[in-house]
Amino acid sequence: MCDRVARVEEPLLVERRPLPVEGRLGRQLAFIVEVDRLKTVLRASTLAADARRENDAEHSWHLALMVPVLAEYADEPVDVGHTIKLVVVHDLVEIYAGDTPLYDDEARVSQEERELAAAERLFGLLPDDQAVEFRALWDEFEARRTPEARFAKAVDRLEPNLLNWMAGGGTWGTPGVTGDTVRARTAHIGDASHALGEVMVSLIDSAERNGWIAAGQQGVVGPA
């Protein structure tokens, strides 16, 4: 499996073999082809079913399934269809920006700059009306100002930690990470769903007892 992040200035995939379609549909198809790159962006978490790393497209699919399955646990009513749109769109910028692991503080320093540049390039491929719509979805997810965005962020934080549990530690073993680090970085879950927040707390507490997360208050603890 490839682990390659495209550069913002890199030629589009359709420039290698131009499609015989122009106009609005041509722009939409070029976007659809370009986001195929998401399948090559690897995340830090390994799969529950295999030892290989999850890619961004698989992660987005998993979230899109988690939303309708777990929506009943949202503390505020959510529009399931809109929330699915948010989770499907939210990681597209990583095609150019790369994945930023939750416990990698060095990568988090430049995350906003990288992702803003990626959003401008990627969503700009779409027809103007859809470019505005998709950029608004991405901005909504990042800002967490709506019930849907808060729940989308909650499942986004829960999914990799479920994979960590299944791996017996996974990225919880990142140097400097303790149980308190994980609690701080997953607090968004409880902000949107008390029930899912309690699940996350149980995972952390049990993982500490199992020795999968370093216990104690030392380590990298910062904003989520």
C-alpha positions in Angstrom: 0.0 0.0 0.0 1.2 3.5 -1.0 1.9 6.2 1.6 2.3 9.2 -0.6 0.9 12.7 -0.1 0.5 14.8 -3.2 1.8 18.4 -3.3 -0.6 21.2 -3.7 1.1 22.4 -6.9 1.3 18.9 -8.3 -0.6 18.3 -11.7 -4.1 16.8 -11.4 -4.5 13.1 -12.0 -6.8 13.9 -15.0 -3.9 15.8 -16.6 -2.2 12.4 -17.1 -5.1 11.2 -19.2 -7.6 14.0 -19.8 -11.3 13.0 -19.8 -13.3 13.6 -23.0 -15.8 15.7 -21.0 -15.9 19.5 -20.6 -18.0 22.0 -18.7 -19.6 21.4 -15.3 -19.6 17.7 -15.5 -16.0 17.7 -16.6 -15.0 19.6 -13.5 -17.0 17.3 -11.2 -15.5 14.2 -12.7 -12.0 15.7 -12.4 -12.7 16.3 -8.7 -14.0 12.7 -8.3 -10.8 11.3 -9.9 -8.5 13.6 -7.9 -10.0 12.4 -4.5 -9.0 8.9 -5.4 -5.7 10.0 -3.9 -7.4 9.7 -0.5 -7.0 6.0 -0.8 -3.2 6.4 -0.7 -3.0 8.5 2.5 -2.2 6.3 5.4 -3.1 7.0 9.0 -1.3 6.0 12.1 -3.9 3.5 13.3 -3.9 -0.1 12.3 -7.0 -2.0 11.3 -9.0 -4.1 13.8 -9.0 -6.9 11.2 -5.4 -6.7 10.0 -2.0 -5.4 11.0 -1.8 -2.9 8.2 -2.5 0.8 8.6 -5.8 2.3 7.8 -6.0 4.7 4.9 -8.0 7.9 4.9 -10.7 6.7 2.5 -11.3 3.7 4.8 -11.5 6.0 7.8 -14.0 8.2 6.1 -16.2 5.2 5.1 -16.1 3.9 8.7 -17.3 7.3 10.1 -20.0 7.5 7.5 -21.3 4.1 8.8 -20.8 5.1 12.5 -23.0 8.2 12.1 -26.4 6.4 11.4 -25.5 3.5 13.7 -24.7 5.8 16.7 -26.8 8.9 16.0 -29.3 7.9 18.7 -26.6 8.6 21.3 -26.1 12.3 20.2 -27.0 14.6 23.1 -28.7 17.0 20.5 -30.8 15.8 17.6 -28.7 15.6 14.4 -29.5 15.5 10.8 -27.9 12.1 9.9 -27.6 12.9 6.2 -25.9 16.2 6.8 -23.6 14.6 9.4 -22.6 12.0 6.9 -21.7 14.7 4.4 -19.4 16.3 7.1 -17.5 13.1 7.8 -17.1 12.2 4.2 -15.7 15.7 3.3 -13.6 16.4 6.4 -10.4 14.5 5.6 -10.3 15.3 1.8 -7.8 18.0 2.4 -5.3 15.4 3.6 -4.8 14.4 0.0 -2.4 17.4 -0.1 -1.9 18.1 3.6 -1.2 14.6 4.8 -2.7 13.0 7.9 -1.9 14.6 11.2 -1.9 12.0 13.9 -3.8 13.0 17.1 -0.7 12.5 19.3 1.9 14.1 17.0 2.4 17.5 18.4 5.2 18.5 16.0 2.9 17.8 13.0 0.0 19.7 14.6 2.0 23.0 14.5 1.7 23.3 10.7 -1.6 21.5 10.4 -3.9 24.5 9.9 -1.6 26.1 7.3 -1.3 22.9 5.3 -5.0 22.1 5.4 -6.1 25.6 4.4 -3.9 25.5 1.3 -5.2 22.1 0.5 -8.8 23.2 0.9 -8.3 26.1 -1.6 -6.8 23.8 -4.2 -9.1 20.8 -3.8 -12.5 22.4 -3.5 -11.6 24.9 -6.1 -11.7 22.0 -8.7 -15.5 21.9 -8.4 -18.0 24.1 -10.1 -18.4 27.4 -8.1 -21.6 26.5 -6.3 -20.3 23.1 -5.2 -16.9 24.6 -4.3 -18.7 26.9 -1.9 -20.9 24.1 -0.5 -18.0 21.6 0.1 -15.8 24.3 1.6 -18.6 25.3 4.0 -19.0 21.6 5.0 -15.3 21.4 5.8 -15.4 24.7 7.7 -18.4 23.6 9.7 -16.7 20.4 10.8 -13.6 22.3 11.9 -15.5 24.9 13.8 -17.9 22.4 15.6 -20.5 25.1 16.0 -23.5 22.9 15.0 -24.8 19.7 16.6 -24.0 17.8 13.4 -20.4 19.0 13.4 -19.9 18.2 17.1 -21.2 14.7 16.6 -19.1 14.3 13.5 -16.0 15.3 15.4 -17.0 12.9 18.2 -17.1 9.8 16.0 -13.9 11.0 14.3 -12.2 10.9 17.6 -13.8 7.6 18.7 -13.0 5.5 15.7 -9.1 5.6 15.9 -9.3 4.9 19.6 -11.5 1.9 19.1 -8.8 0.7 16.7 -6.1 1.4 19.3 -8.1 -0.7 21.8 -8.3 -3.6 19.3 -4.5 -3.3 18.7 -3.8 -3.4 22.4 -2.4 0.1 22.4 -1.7 1.3 18.9 -0.9 5.1 18.9 -1.5 5.3 22.6 2.1 4.1 22.8 3.4 7.3 21.2 6.3 8.6 23.3 5.1 11.1 25.9 1.4 10.1 25.7 -0.3 9.2 29.0 -3.9 8.5 29.9 -4.4 12.2 30.6 -3.1 13.0 27.1 -5.8 10.7 25.7 -8.5 12.2 27.9 -7.6 15.7 26.8 -7.5 14.8 23.1 -10.8 12.9 23.2 -12.8 15.3 25.3 -14.8 16.3 22.1 -16.6 13.0 22.3 -18.3 13.7 25.6 -19.1 17.2 24.3 -21.5 15.7 21.7 -22.5 12.5 23.4 -22.5 11.7 27.1 -22.9 8.0 26.3 -20.0 7.8 23.8 -17.9 9.9 26.1 -18.4 7.4 28.9 -17.4 4.6 26.5 -14.1 6.5 25.8 -13.4 7.0 29.5 -13.9 3.3 30.0 -11.5 2.5 27.2 -8.9 4.8 28.7 -9.3 3.5 32.2 -9.2 -0.1 31.1 -6.2 0.5 28.8 -4.3 2.1 31.7 -5.0 -1.0 33.8 -3.8 -3.3 31.0 -0.6 -1.3 30.6 -1.6 -0.1 27.0 -1.4 3.6 28.0 1.1 5.0 30.3 -0.6 6.1 33.6 0.0 9.3 35.4 -0.2 13.0 34.7 3.1 13.5 32.9 3.3 13.6 29.2 2.0 15.6 26.3 -1.4 17.1 27.3 -2.7 19.9 25.1 -5.8 21.2 23.4 -7.8 18.8 21.3 
